[in-house]
Amino acid sequence: MSSMDVVQTERASEIARRVEDFVRTVVIPYERDPRCGSHGPSEELVRELRGKARAAGVLTPHILDGGDHLTQLETATVLKRSGLSPLGPVAINTAAPDEGNMYLIGKIGTAVQKERFLAPLVAGNARSAFFMTEPASDGGAGSDPSMLQTTARCDGEHWVIEGTKAFITGAEGASVGIVMARSNTGEDGDDKVRATMFLVDLPHPAIHLERILDTIDSSMPGGHAVVRINGLRVPDSQVLGEAHEGFKYAQIRLSPARLSHCMRWHGATTRAHEIATQYACTRRAFGKLLIDHEGVGFMLAENLIDLQQAELMIDWCAAVLDGGSLGTSESSMAKVAVADALFRVADRCVQVMGGTGVSRDTVVEQVFREIRAFRIYDGPTEVHKWSIAKKIKRDTLSALDGG
């Protein structure tokens, strides 16, 4: 446990201890399994790992018996340990997008929806996908959700959904989908873009996987897909929350989901740092250990500084969310600070290890690729900075007007 864990609850510390032991002893040996491909671990491997996690009592550890969720601070303690291997979150069911989707359905789903869509996810018997991002070539929504092109038209007691989605993580092999679509037609004089979320069973004949993209990362089952939705009919009973409130619900999901990414990847870079440190303390060059060369030793020292600062940002933002705030700006700040800090850590680990660092002899090379993608996923650094700058302007002008 790290120094920050002294402020955690006894239950979180005990869960985190068991998760770390499971990841280090059971999951890490699977990192060289041939079933880990360029589009993530295979469904067979996911089932095998989750079976072992279930037997060890660490499956979906952030959701307790009875459905209660650990606090965000407690979740941070657990998810950092799950991330010690890129396969860890998949194995114990804390991976994206499932973790964020479980959180959202648990917050706003009806009792019937929870039984049908949430229970299989919590049990680790199903995976899910969140259909929001759209192809840039179609002028669709990416970092700007107001550009949403996928439409949902009301037809009696059903909705008919049409559109194309892109970078949909885990769509291949998923059983549960949350589809975000523009749901106002403008016919009533309301031209503002409003969105609705829909729960759907997957696979579905109206949802066509056009292709799986080849991306820099490779830790998420099913990879990232381009999906075409043709005439998907969804009953009113599968609207998640209220119609036309999708953007509001997205905020409920996005802040904790951004922070969960920070937690998991903090664990991954911690592991990369451990490997680089062991390398530097055993590899000799120019008459002494690498760590005794100031250039190498200083990089490892800077890693510890960045890891500690990132941990502080994660726990600060978690406390804000636990206080009842949506934490929109705080999660943006945490995402920027943590993603950039962890990338520096991963980059230094590769540099310290030289040729070994760019090879696949260790997991360090994969961690570097995953962290590079993280600087874009869940909002690029620049978009979050722009959002924070807008808030600075808004707050400053409001204060000046009040003065």
C-alpha positions in Angstrom: 0.0 0.0 0.0 1.2 3.5 -0.7 1.4 6.4 1.8 -2.0 7.7 0.7 -3.8 4.5 1.9 -3.4 5.5 5.6 -6.5 7.7 5.1 -8.6 4.9 3.5 -11.2 2.7 5.2 -10.4 -0.7 6.5 -12.7 -2.3 4.0 -11.1 -0.6 1.0 -7.6 -1.5 2.2 -8.5 -5.1 2.6 -10.2 -5.3 -0.8 -7.2 -3.6 -2.4 -4.8 -6.0 -0.7 -6.6 -9.0 -2.1 -6.9 -7.4 -5.6 -3.2 -6.6 -5.7 -2.3 -10.2 -4.6 -4.6 -11.6 -7.3 -3.2 -9.4 -10.1 0.4 -10.0 -9.2 0.2 -13.7 -8.7 -2.6 -14.8 -11.1 -3.0 -12.2 -13.8 0.5 -11.0 -14.6 1.6 -14.5 -15.9 -1.1 -14.2 -18.5 0.4 -11.1 -20.1 2.3 -13.2 -22.7 -0.7 -15.4 -23.4 -1.2 -15.7 -27.2 -4.9 -14.9 -26.7 -3.8 -11.2 -26.0 -4.1 -9.7 -29.5 -4.0 -6.3 -31.2 -7.7 -5.8 -30.5 -7.5 -6.9 -26.9 -7.7 -10.2 -25.0 -10.0 -12.8 -26.5 -13.4 -13.6 -25.1 -12.1 -17.0 -24.1 -9.3 -15.4 -22.1 -11.7 -12.9 -20.5 -14.0 -15.7 -19.3 -11.0 -17.7 -18.0 -9.6 -14.7 -16.0 -13.0 -13.7 -14.6 -13.6 -17.3 -13.6 -10.4 -17.2 -11.5 -11.3 -13.7 -10.1 -14.7 -15.1 -9.1 -13.2 -18.0 -7.4 -10.8 -15.7 -5.6 -13.6 -13.4 -4.4 -12.2 -10.3 -6.2 -14.7 -10.0 -9.1 -16.3 -6.5 -9.4 -14.8 -5.6 -6.1 -15.9 -1.9 -6.1 -19.6 -3.0 -6.0 -20.5 -4.6 -2.7 -23.1 -7.3 -1.9 -26.5 -5.6 -2.1 -25.4 -3.2 -4.8 -23.7 -0.6 -2.7 -20.8 1.1 -4.4 -17.5 2.0 -2.8 -16.9 5.7 -2.4 -14.7 7.2 -5.0 -11.8 7.4 -2.6 -12.2 3.8 -1.8 -12.5 2.9 -5.4 -9.2 4.7 -6.1 -7.5 2.4 -3.7 -8.9 -0.7 -5.4 -8.6 0.3 -9.0 -5.0 1.4 -8.8 -4.2 -2.1 -7.7 -6.3 -3.6 -10.5 -4.3 -1.6 -13.0 -0.9 -3.2 -12.0 -1.4 -5.3 -15.2 -3.2 -4.1 -18.3 -5.2 -7.4 -18.0 -6.1 -6.7 -14.3 -9.2 -4.5 -14.9 -10.5 -7.0 -17.5 -9.9 -9.9 -15.1 -11.6 -8.4 -12.0 -14.3 -6.4 -14.0 -13.2 -2.9 -13.3 -12.3 -2.1 -16.9 -13.7 0.6 -19.2 -16.3 0.9 -20.6 -18.1 -1.6 -18.3 -17.1 0.1 -15.0 -18.5 3.5 -16.2 -21.6 1.9 -17.7 -22.3 -0.1 -14.5 -22.0 3.2 -12.5 -24.5 5.0 -14.8 -27.1 2.3 -15.0 -26.8 1.9 -11.2 -27.5 5.6 -10.8 -30.4 6.2 -13.1 -31.7 2.9 -14.3 -35.1 1.5 -13.3 -35.4 -1.6 -11.2 -36.3 -3.6 -14.3 -33.4 -2.2 -16.3 -31.0 -3.0 -13.5 -32.2 -6.6 -13.4 -32.0 -7.0 -17.1 -28.9 -5.0 -18.1 -26.9 -4.2 -14.9 -27.0 -7.6 -13.1 -25.1 -9.5 -15.8 -22.4 -6.8 -16.0 -21.9 -6.8 -12.2 -21.7 -10.6 -12.2 -19.0 -10.5 -14.9 -21.1 -12.6 -17.3 -21.4 -9.8 -19.9 -19.6 -6.9 -21.4 -21.0 -3.6 -22.6 -20.3 -0.7 -25.0 -21.1 3.0 -24.9 -22.2 4.3 -28.3 -21.5 8.1 -28.4 -18.5 9.0 -30.5 -19.1 9.4 -34.3 -16.8 9.5 -37.4 -15.1 12.8 -38.0 -15.6 12.2 -41.8 -19.4 12.5 -41.2 -19.1 15.7 -39.1 -20.2 13.7 -36.1 -19.7 14.1 -32.4 -16.3 13.5 -30.9 -15.1 15.8 -28.1 -18.0 18.1 -29.0 -21.2 16.1 -28.2 -23.4 18.9 -29.6 -22.3 17.7 -33.1 -24.3 14.5 -32.5 -25.6 13.2 -35.9 -27.2 9.9 -34.9 -30.9 10.4 -34.6 -33.7 8.9 -32.5 -37.2 9.4 -33.9 -40.3 8.7 -31.7 -42.7 6.2 -33.3 -45.6 5.5 -31.0 -44.2 3.6 -28.0 -40.8 3.0 -29.7 -37.8 5.0 -30.9 -36.2 4.4 -34.3 -32.4 5.1 -34.3 -30.2 5.8 -37.3 -26.5 6.7 -37.5 -22.9 5.7 -37.5 -20.7 5.5 -34.4 -16.9 5.2 -34.2 -14.2 4.2 -31.7 -16.9 2.2 -29.8 -14.8 0.3 -27.3 -15.8 -3.3 -26.8 -18.7 -3.4 -29.2 -17.6 -6.7 -30.6 -18.6 -9.3 -28.1 -20.7 -7.0 -26.0 -24.1 -8.0 -24.7 -25.3 -4.6 -23.4 -25.2 -1.3 -25.2 -25.9 2.3 -24.2 -26.7 4.3 -27.4 -26.6 8.1 -27.4 -28.7 9.8 -30.1 -30.1 13.2 -30.9 -33.8 12.9 -30.0 -35.3 16.3 -30.9 -36.3 16.8 -34.5 -36.7 20.6 -34.5 -40.3 20.1 -35.7 -41.6 21.6 -32.5 -39.6 24.8 -33.0 -36.9 23.6 -30.5 -33.6 23.6 -32.5 -31.4 22.9 -29.5 -29.6 19.6 -29.7 -31.0 17.3 -27.1 -29.9 13.7 -26.6 -31.4 10.5 -25.2 -29.7 7.4 -24.0 -31.1 3.9 -24.8 -30.3 0.5 -23.4 -30.1 -2.2 -26.1 -29.4 -5.9 -26.2 -26.3 -6.9 -28.3 -25.7 -8.2 -30.8 -28.6 -6.8 -32.7 -29.4 -7.2 -36.4 -29.9 -3.4 -36.8 -26.4 -2.7 -35.4 -23.7 -3.6 -37.9 -20.0 -3.7 -37.0 -18.3 -2.3 -40.1 -14.8 -2.8 -38.9 -12.5 -2.9 -35.9 -9.9 -0.1 -36.0 -6.2 -0.8 -35.6 -5.2 1.5 -32.8 -2.0 2.1 -30.7 -3.6 0.4 -27.6 -4.5 -3.2 -27.1 -5.8 -3.8 -23.6 -9.6 -3.6 -24.1 -11.6 -6.7 -25.2 -13.3 -6.2 -28.6 -11.0 -3.2 -29.5 -12.6 -0.1 -30.9 -15.3 -0.4 -33.7 -17.0 1.6 -36.4 -20.7 0.7 -36.1 -23.6 1.5 -38.4 -27.1 1.7 -36.9 -29.9 1.0 -39.4 -33.5 1.3 -38.2 -32.9 0.2 -34.6 -36.3 0.1 -32.8 -36.1 0.5 -29.1 -39.2 0.5 -26.8 -39.8 3.4 -24.3 -39.1 1.0 -21.5 -35.4 1.0 -22.6 -34.9 4.7 -22.4 -32.2 5.2 -19.8 -33.4 8.0 -17.5 -35.6 10.6 -19.1 -35.9 11.3 -22.8 -33.9 14.3 -24.0 -31.7 14.4 -20.9 -28.8 12.4 -22.3 -26.2 15.2 -22.0 -27.0 15.6 -18.3 -26.6 11.9 -17.7 -23.4 11.8 -19.7 -21.9 14.2 -17.1 -22.9 11.9 -14.3 -21.0 9.1 -16.1 -18.0 11.0 -17.5 -16.5 12.6 -14.4 -16.2 9.3 -12.4 -15.2 7.4 -15.6 -12.4 9.8 -16.4 -11.1 9.4 -12.8 -11.3 5.6 -13.0 -9.1 5.8 -16.1 -6.6 7.7 -14.0 -6.8 5.2 -11.2 -6.2 2.2 -13.4 -3.4 3.7 -15.4 -1.7 4.9 -12.2 -1.4 1.2 -11.4 0.1 0.4 -14.8 2.7 3.0 -14.6 3.6 2.1 -11.1 4.3 -1.4 -12.4 6.4 0.0 -15.3 8.4 2.0 -12.8 9.0 -1.1 -10.7 10.3 -2.9 -13.8 12.5 0.0 -14.9 13.9 0.4 -11.4 14.8 -3.3 -11.2 16.5 -3.0 -14.6 18.5 0.0 -13.5 19.6 -1.6 -10.3 20.9 -4.7 -12.0 22.2 -3.6 -15.4 25.7 -2.3 -15.6 27.3 0.1 -18.0 30.5 2.1 -18.0 31.7 0.4 -14.8 28.7 0.9 -12.6 25.0 0.2 -12.2 22.7 2.3 -14.4 21.0 3.8 -11.4 24.4 5.2 -10.3 24.5 7.3 -13.5 22.9 10.6 -12.6 20.9 10.8 -15.8 19.2 7.5 -15.0 18.8 8.0 -11.3 17.2 11.4 -11.7 14.7 9.9 -14.2 13.6 7.4 -11.6 13.4 10.1 -9.0 11.2 12.2 -11.3 9.0 9.1 -11.8 8.3 8.9 -8.1 7.5 12.6 -7.9 5.1 12.3 -10.8 3.4 9.2 -9.4 2.9 10.8 -6.0 1.5 14.0 -7.5 -0.8 12.0 -9.8 -2.0 10.1 -6.8 -2.8 13.3 -4.9 -4.8 14.6 -7.9 -6.8 11.4 -8.1 -7.6 11.4 -4.4 -8.5 15.1 -4.4 -10.9 14.7 -7.3 -12.3 11.5 -5.7 -13.1 13.5 -2.5 -14.8 16.2 -4.6 -17.1 13.6 -6.2 -17.7 12.0 -2.8 -18.9 15.4 -1.6 -21.8 15.3 -4.0 -20.4 17.5 -6.8 -20.5 16.5 -10.4 -16.8 17.5 -10.4 -16.8 18.5 -14.1 -13.9 20.9 -13.9 -12.1 19.0 -11.2 -12.2 15.8 -13.2 -10.9 17.7 -16.2 -8.0 19.0 -14.2 -7.3 15.6 -12.8 -7.4 14.0 -16.2 -5.0 16.5 -17.7 -2.5 16.4 -14.8 -2.6 12.6 -14.3 -2.6 11.6 -18.0 0.4 13.9 -18.8 2.3 12.9 -15.6 1.8 9.2 -16.2 2.9 9.6 -19.8 6.2 11.1 -18.6 6.6 8.2 -16.2 6.0 5.6 -19.0 8.3 7.5 -21.4 11.1 7.6 -18.8 10.7 3.8 -18.1 11.2 3.1 -21.8 14.3 5.4 -21.9 15.9 3.9 -18.8 15.6 0.4 -20.3 16.9 1.3 -23.7 16.4 -1.4 -26.3 14.7 -3.6 -23.8 12.2 -0.8 -23.2 11.0 -0.8 -26.8 10.8 -4.5 -27.0 7.9 -6.7 -25.9 10.1 -8.6 -23.5 8.4 -6.7 -20.7 5.0 -5.0 -20.3 6.7 -1.6 -20.2 6.3 -1.1 -24.0 2.5 -1.9 -23.8 2.0 0.5 -20.9 3.7 3.2 -22.9 1.3 2.7 -25.8 -1.8 2.5 -23.5 -0.9 5.7 -21.7 -0.3 7.5 -25.0 -3.8 6.6 -26.0 -5.2 7.7 -22.6 -4.1 11.3 -23.3 -6.8 11.3 -26.0 -9.5 8.9 -24.7 -12.2 10.4 -22.5 -11.3 13.8 -23.9 -7.9 15.1 -25.2 -5.8 17.1 -22.9 -6.4 20.2 -25.0 -10.2 19.9 -24.8 -10.1 19.7 -21.1 -7.8 22.7 -20.9 -10.2 24.6 -23.1 -13.1 23.7 -20.8 -11.2 24.8 -17.8 -10.3 28.1 -19.5 -13.9 28.8 -20.3 -14.8 28.3 -16.6 -12.0 30.7 -15.6 -13.4 33.3 -18.0 -17.0 32.7 -16.9 -16.2 32.9 -13.2 -13.9 36.0 -13.6 -16.4 38.0 -15.6 -19.2 37.1 -13.2 -17.1 38.3 -10.3 -16.2 41.5 -12.1 -19.9 42.1 -12.9 -20.8 41.6 -9.3 -18.2 44.0 -8.2 
